[in-house]
Amino acid sequence: MSTTPVTAFTEVVDTVAYLVEHVEEQRWSAPTPCTDWTVRQLVDHLVAGQQTFADVMGAEAPLPSLDADTAPEELRRTFRTSAATLVAAFEAPGALERTVQAPVGDVPGAVALHLQTIEHLVHGWDLARAIGQKALFDEATVERETEFARGLLAQLPSGPGAPFAPSRTAPEDATALDRLAALLGRDITG
């Protein structure tokens, strides 16, 4: 049975949600492989991205707001709520075919779905590393999104102000997720 892109995204989001739900109290201020962000800031970033893309995709459900003092339990709930809203927006009839105004410009809804899937895969990797867990994503999904990311990177500017750090080389025996993380500039050796 073939998995649809929205189903694959839902599974990725569920994996990240599992990681968010298992952040221990003392780990919220821990550093992540995104050198400027703590675990809390990374989760805030994911929530903000979910909310932005849900809005772009025409979500009709109101989205919760966060502030710097949001308690971890509320942050966990907000992650799940905004993720569910985003999934519903991607599932709407015609959502993947219509052009939407994403933060990167006008793109088909299917491209917006790829962007959010890659975002959750890589930041799921970041989060897992920061809290000492494994991110158990579907290998085929990771491979498919790695190919999409390669094509995307070829179209983006590099250097200062680029949306990603320069790609790094991954060892031949690296997992698919580690290869994606390295492609998007993560140091996978740490």
Sequence and secondary structure as in RCSB ss.txt:
>XXXX:A:sequence
MSTTPVTAFTEVVDTVAYLVEHVEEQRWSAPTPCTDWTVRQLVDHLVAGQQTFADVMGAEAPLPSLDADTAPEEL
RRTFRTSAATLVAAFEAPGALERTVQAPVGDVPGAVALHLQTIEHLVHGWDLARAIGQKALFDEATVERETEFAR
GLLAQLPSGPGAPFAPSRTAPEDATALDRLAALLGRDITG
>XXXX:A:secstr
    HHHHHHHHHHHHHHHHHT  GGGTT B SSTT BHHHHHHHHHHHHHHHHHHTT  S      TT  HHHH
HHHHHHHHHHHHHHHHSTTTTTSEEEETTEEEEHHHHHHHHHHHHHHHHHHHHHHHT      HHHHHHHHHHHH
HHHHHS  STT SS       TT  HHHHHHHHTT  TT 
